[in-house]
């Protein structure tokens, strides 16, 4: 056998691997381009509608600062100071260009920089939401996998009943119970407050664990249901039956064929869950005494601070789009070609 003939099999293997890598990168690139193409018009429309809220609301910084008894002259003077006497489209363009540079304006109530205020609250909410998502993914994937592997047994029925119960439990009720048991009763976790991660990983985890657990119940229920259903459906596919006939081990069949094909719906669920966790944390933040993103949004809305509310909406839009982009990229990488449609 010549040297060229000896190298041929390895060269062929390397070529196949390179082709697979190029196809994978191509799928990711196509997904990225599609997501950006959707994001740009959505962001433009959403920011325009968001900015138009001020005109529709009829609110004014003058009425917040001067009160309802302010004279028209005083109101006009304050609005001129805030640039509200200019044409609407001019105001929108100045605000939009500021948004593109990360500047969300100043608060009507205290004149503070909104980007800074949102950044402080967002750090708290993202910490809790990320930990809640991690708990939900780990527990949900574990329960969903066990339920699918033990389909029609008492274990499957027990898990299905458990997730049905926790799915209807409001997060604030769970939070109150957790505080009563683990903070007040057992003194394992603090009952309220927040410590940044820069001050110590242990105190940071201790303060976000209970609110994260309270928020994770809904994620656990949805991930468990989606994964259980998709895994059971994947086990009934012809390719799995063929793998069994070929004598592949149950572990290989599960990880190589079943899990990869059944992972898509569960991952798609996460695309909606993470932004929802950040947005729905306002009640949980009240229970645990956290000054987070949700609480800032609630306080701003009640105070009539329109620029702050606009900033909250813009950040929420970015969070939704960014996390869905991440999920779509992961799906493009792990989902089989037969289910991608690209």
C-alpha positions as CSV (number, residue, x, y, z in Angstrom):
1,X,0.0,0.0,0.0
2,X,1.4,3.4,-1.0
3,X,1.7,6.4,1.4
4,X,-1.1,8.1,-0.6
5,X,-3.4,5.2,-0.3
6,X,-2.7,5.0,3.5
7,X,-3.7,8.6,4.0
8,X,-6.8,8.5,1.9
9,X,-9.2,7.2,4.7
10,X,-8.0,9.9,7.2
11,X,-8.2,12.6,4.5
12,X,-11.7,11.5,3.8
13,X,-12.7,11.6,7.4
14,X,-11.2,15.0,7.8
15,X,-13.1,16.3,4.8
16,X,-16.4,15.0,6.1
17,X,-15.7,16.6,9.5
18,X,-14.8,19.9,7.8
19,X,-18.0,19.7,5.7
20,X,-20.1,19.2,8.8
21,X,-18.4,22.1,10.5
22,X,-19.2,24.4,7.5
23,X,-22.8,23.3,7.4
24,X,-23.2,23.9,11.1
25,X,-21.6,27.4,10.8
26,X,-23.9,28.0,7.8
27,X,-27.0,27.2,9.8
28,X,-25.9,29.4,12.7
29,X,-25.2,32.3,10.2
30,X,-28.5,31.9,8.5
31,X,-30.3,31.9,11.9
32,X,-28.3,35.0,12.9
33,X,-29.2,36.9,9.7
34,X,-32.9,36.0,9.9
35,X,-33.0,37.1,13.6
36,X,-31.3,40.4,12.8
37,X,-33.6,41.0,9.9
38,X,-36.6,40.5,12.2
39,X,-35.2,42.5,15.1
40,X,-34.4,45.7,13.2
41,X,-38.0,46.5,12.0
42,X,-39.5,45.2,15.3
43,X,-37.2,47.4,17.3
44,X,-37.9,50.5,15.1
45,X,-41.7,50.1,15.4
46,X,-41.5,49.2,19.1
47,X,-39.4,52.2,20.0
48,X,-41.6,54.5,18.0
49,X,-44.8,53.3,19.7
50,X,-43.0,53.4,23.1
51,X,-42.0,57.0,22.5
52,X,-45.5,57.9,21.4
53,X,-46.7,56.9,24.9
54,X,-45.8,60.3,26.2
55,X,-48.1,62.1,23.8
56,X,-50.9,59.6,24.3
57,X,-50.6,59.7,28.1
58,X,-50.9,63.5,28.4
59,X,-48.4,63.5,31.2
60,X,-45.8,66.2,31.6
61,X,-42.7,66.8,33.8
62,X,-44.2,70.2,34.7
63,X,-47.2,68.7,36.4
64,X,-45.0,66.3,38.3
65,X,-42.6,69.0,39.5
66,X,-45.0,71.9,39.9
67,X,-48.3,70.1,40.8
68,X,-51.7,70.3,39.3
69,X,-52.2,74.0,40.2
70,X,-49.3,75.1,38.0
71,X,-50.0,78.0,35.6
72,X,-49.8,77.5,31.8
73,X,-46.8,79.8,31.6
74,X,-44.9,77.7,34.2
75,X,-45.8,74.5,32.5
76,X,-44.6,75.8,29.1
77,X,-41.3,77.0,30.7
78,X,-40.6,73.6,32.3
79,X,-41.6,71.7,29.1
80,X,-39.3,73.9,27.1
81,X,-36.4,73.0,29.4
82,X,-37.1,69.3,28.7
83,X,-37.3,70.0,25.0
84,X,-41.0,69.0,24.8
85,X,-41.9,72.1,22.8
86,X,-40.2,70.8,19.7
87,X,-41.9,68.8,16.9
88,X,-42.7,65.2,17.8
89,X,-40.5,63.6,15.2
90,X,-37.5,65.8,16.2
91,X,-38.0,64.6,19.8
92,X,-38.2,61.0,18.7
93,X,-35.1,61.2,16.6
94,X,-33.1,62.7,19.4
95,X,-34.4,60.1,21.9
96,X,-33.8,57.2,19.4
97,X,-30.2,58.2,18.6
98,X,-29.6,58.4,22.4
99,X,-31.0,54.9,22.8
100,X,-28.6,53.6,20.1
101,X,-25.8,55.0,22.3
102,X,-27.2,53.5,25.5
103,X,-28.6,56.8,26.7
104,X,-32.3,56.6,27.8
105,X,-32.7,60.1,29.1
106,X,-33.3,61.6,32.5
107,X,-36.0,60.9,35.0
108,X,-38.8,63.4,35.3
109,X,-39.1,62.9,39.1
110,X,-35.5,63.4,40.2
111,X,-33.5,64.1,37.0
112,X,-31.3,61.0,37.5
113,X,-29.9,59.1,34.5
114,X,-32.4,56.4,33.6
115,X,-29.7,54.1,32.2
116,X,-28.0,54.1,35.5
117,X,-31.2,53.5,37.5
118,X,-32.2,50.6,35.2
119,X,-28.7,49.2,35.4
120,X,-28.9,49.0,39.1
121,X,-32.3,47.3,39.2
122,X,-31.5,45.1,36.2
123,X,-28.5,43.6,37.9
124,X,-30.7,42.3,40.7
125,X,-33.5,41.0,38.5
126,X,-31.1,39.3,36.0
127,X,-29.3,37.6,38.9
128,X,-32.6,36.2,40.3
129,X,-34.0,35.3,36.8
130,X,-30.8,33.6,35.6
131,X,-30.6,31.5,38.8
132,X,-34.4,30.7,38.5
133,X,-33.9,29.7,34.9
134,X,-30.9,27.5,35.8
135,X,-33.0,25.8,38.6
136,X,-35.9,25.3,36.2
137,X,-33.8,23.9,33.4
138,X,-31.9,21.4,35.6
139,X,-34.9,20.2,37.6
140,X,-37.3,20.3,34.6
141,X,-34.9,18.4,32.3
142,X,-34.4,15.8,35.1
143,X,-38.1,15.3,35.8
144,X,-39.0,15.4,32.1
145,X,-36.4,12.8,31.2
146,X,-37.4,10.5,34.1
147,X,-41.1,10.8,33.2
148,X,-40.4,9.9,29.6
149,X,-38.2,7.0,30.4
150,X,-40.7,5.7,32.9
151,X,-43.7,6.4,30.7
152,X,-47.1,5.0,31.9
153,X,-45.6,3.9,35.3
154,X,-46.4,5.4,38.7
155,X,-43.3,7.5,38.5
156,X,-44.5,9.2,35.3
157,X,-47.9,9.8,37.0
158,X,-46.3,11.2,40.1
159,X,-44.1,13.6,38.2
160,X,-47.1,14.7,36.0
161,X,-49.1,15.3,39.1
162,X,-46.3,17.2,40.8
163,X,-45.8,19.6,37.9
164,X,-49.5,20.2,37.6
165,X,-49.6,21.3,41.3
166,X,-46.6,23.6,41.1
167,X,-47.7,25.2,37.8
168,X,-50.8,26.7,39.5
169,X,-48.9,28.0,42.6
170,X,-48.4,31.8,42.4
171,X,-44.8,32.9,42.8
172,X,-45.6,35.3,45.6
173,X,-47.4,32.6,47.6
174,X,-44.4,30.3,47.2
175,X,-42.1,33.1,48.2
176,X,-44.0,33.8,51.4
177,X,-43.9,30.1,52.3
178,X,-40.2,29.9,51.6
179,X,-39.5,32.9,53.8
180,X,-41.6,31.5,56.6
181,X,-39.9,28.1,56.5
182,X,-36.3,28.7,55.5
183,X,-35.7,32.3,56.7
184,X,-37.8,32.8,59.7
185,X,-38.2,29.2,60.9
186,X,-34.9,27.5,60.0
187,X,-32.7,30.6,59.6
188,X,-30.9,29.1,56.6
189,X,-31.4,32.0,54.2
190,X,-31.9,35.7,54.7
191,X,-35.5,36.8,54.4
192,X,-34.9,40.0,52.4
193,X,-32.3,42.2,50.8
194,X,-29.7,41.8,48.1
195,X,-25.9,41.6,48.2
196,X,-24.0,42.1,44.9
197,X,-21.7,39.3,43.7
198,X,-18.7,41.6,44.0
199,X,-19.1,41.5,47.8
200,X,-18.9,37.7,47.9
201,X,-20.3,34.7,46.0
202,X,-21.8,33.1,49.2
203,X,-23.8,36.1,50.4
204,X,-25.0,36.8,46.8
205,X,-26.3,33.2,46.4
206,X,-27.8,33.2,49.8
207,X,-29.9,36.3,49.0
208,X,-31.1,35.2,45.5
209,X,-31.8,31.6,46.3
210,X,-35.3,31.9,47.8
211,X,-36.7,34.4,45.2
212,X,-35.1,32.3,42.4
213,X,-36.7,29.1,43.7
214,X,-40.1,30.9,44.0
215,X,-39.8,32.0,40.3
216,X,-38.5,28.6,39.1
217,X,-41.7,26.6,39.6
218,X,-43.4,27.8,36.4
219,X,-40.2,27.0,34.4
220,X,-39.9,23.6,36.0
221,X,-43.5,22.8,35.1
222,X,-43.3,23.9,31.4
223,X,-39.9,22.4,30.7
224,X,-40.9,19.1,32.3
225,X,-44.1,18.9,30.2
226,X,-42.5,19.9,27.0
227,X,-39.5,17.6,27.3
228,X,-41.6,14.6,28.5
229,X,-44.0,15.0,25.5
230,X,-41.3,15.5,22.9
231,X,-39.1,12.6,24.2
232,X,-42.1,10.2,24.2
233,X,-42.9,11.2,20.6
234,X,-39.2,10.8,19.6
235,X,-39.2,7.3,21.0
236,X,-42.0,6.4,18.6
237,X,-40.1,7.5,15.5
238,X,-38.9,5.1,12.9
239,X,-35.2,6.0,13.3
240,X,-35.4,5.0,17.0
241,X,-37.0,1.7,16.0
242,X,-34.2,1.2,13.4
243,X,-31.5,2.0,16.0
244,X,-33.0,-0.7,18.3
245,X,-33.0,-3.2,15.5
246,X,-29.3,-2.4,14.8
247,X,-28.5,-3.3,18.4
248,X,-27.5,0.1,19.7
249,X,-27.4,0.5,23.4
250,X,-30.3,2.2,25.2
251,X,-27.9,5.0,26.4
252,X,-26.6,5.7,22.9
253,X,-30.2,5.6,21.4
254,X,-31.3,8.1,24.1
255,X,-28.4,10.6,23.9
256,X,-27.7,10.4,20.1
257,X,-31.2,10.1,18.7
258,X,-34.0,10.7,21.2
259,X,-32.7,13.6,23.3
260,X,-31.4,15.6,20.3
261,X,-34.7,15.2,18.5
262,X,-36.8,15.9,21.5
263,X,-34.8,18.9,22.8
264,X,-36.3,21.5,20.4
265,X,-39.7,22.2,22.1
266,X,-38.2,22.5,25.6
267,X,-35.5,24.9,24.4
268,X,-38.1,27.0,22.5
269,X,-40.0,27.3,25.7
270,X,-37.0,28.9,27.4
271,X,-37.0,31.7,24.7
272,X,-40.2,33.1,26.3
273,X,-39.5,32.1,29.9
274,X,-36.4,34.2,30.7
275,X,-37.8,37.6,29.7
276,X,-41.0,36.7,31.5
277,X,-39.1,35.9,34.6
278,X,-37.4,39.4,34.5
279,X,-40.7,41.1,33.9
280,X,-42.9,39.1,36.3
281,X,-40.5,39.5,39.2
282,X,-42.1,42.7,40.6
283,X,-44.3,40.8,43.1
284,X,-41.5,38.5,44.2
285,X,-39.2,41.6,44.6
286,X,-41.7,43.1,47.0
287,X,-41.9,39.9,49.0
288,X,-38.1,39.6,49.3
289,X,-37.4,43.4,49.6
290,X,-35.4,43.6,46.4
291,X,-34.9,46.8,44.4
292,X,-35.0,45.2,41.0
293,X,-36.0,45.9,37.5
294,X,-39.7,45.0,38.0
295,X,-40.0,47.1,41.1
296,X,-38.4,50.1,39.3
297,X,-40.8,49.7,36.4
298,X,-43.8,49.6,38.8
299,X,-42.6,52.6,40.8
300,X,-41.9,54.6,37.6
301,X,-45.4,53.9,36.2
302,X,-47.1,54.9,39.4
303,X,-45.1,58.1,39.5
304,X,-46.0,59.0,35.9
305,X,-42.3,59.0,35.0
306,X,-42.7,58.5,31.3
307,X,-39.0,58.5,30.3
308,X,-38.3,55.8,32.9
309,X,-41.2,53.7,31.6
310,X,-40.0,54.2,28.0
311,X,-36.5,53.0,29.1
312,X,-38.0,50.0,30.8
313,X,-39.9,49.0,27.7
314,X,-36.8,49.5,25.5
315,X,-34.7,47.3,27.8
316,X,-37.5,44.7,27.9
317,X,-37.6,44.6,24.1
318,X,-33.8,44.1,23.9
319,X,-33.9,41.3,26.5
320,X,-36.7,39.4,24.7
321,X,-35.0,39.7,21.3
322,X,-31.5,38.9,22.6
323,X,-32.5,35.8,24.6
324,X,-34.6,34.5,21.7
325,X,-31.6,35.0,19.4
326,X,-29.5,32.9,21.8
327,X,-32.2,30.2,21.9
328,X,-32.5,30.2,18.1
329,X,-28.7,29.8,17.7
330,X,-28.7,26.9,20.1
331,X,-31.6,25.3,18.3
332,X,-29.8,25.8,14.9
333,X,-26.8,23.9,16.4
334,X,-28.5,21.0,18.1
335,X,-31.7,20.4,16.3
336,X,-31.6,17.8,13.5
337,X,-31.9,19.1,9.9
338,X,-35.2,17.3,9.4
339,X,-36.8,19.5,12.0
340,X,-35.2,22.8,11.1
341,X,-36.8,23.4,7.7
342,X,-33.7,25.3,6.4
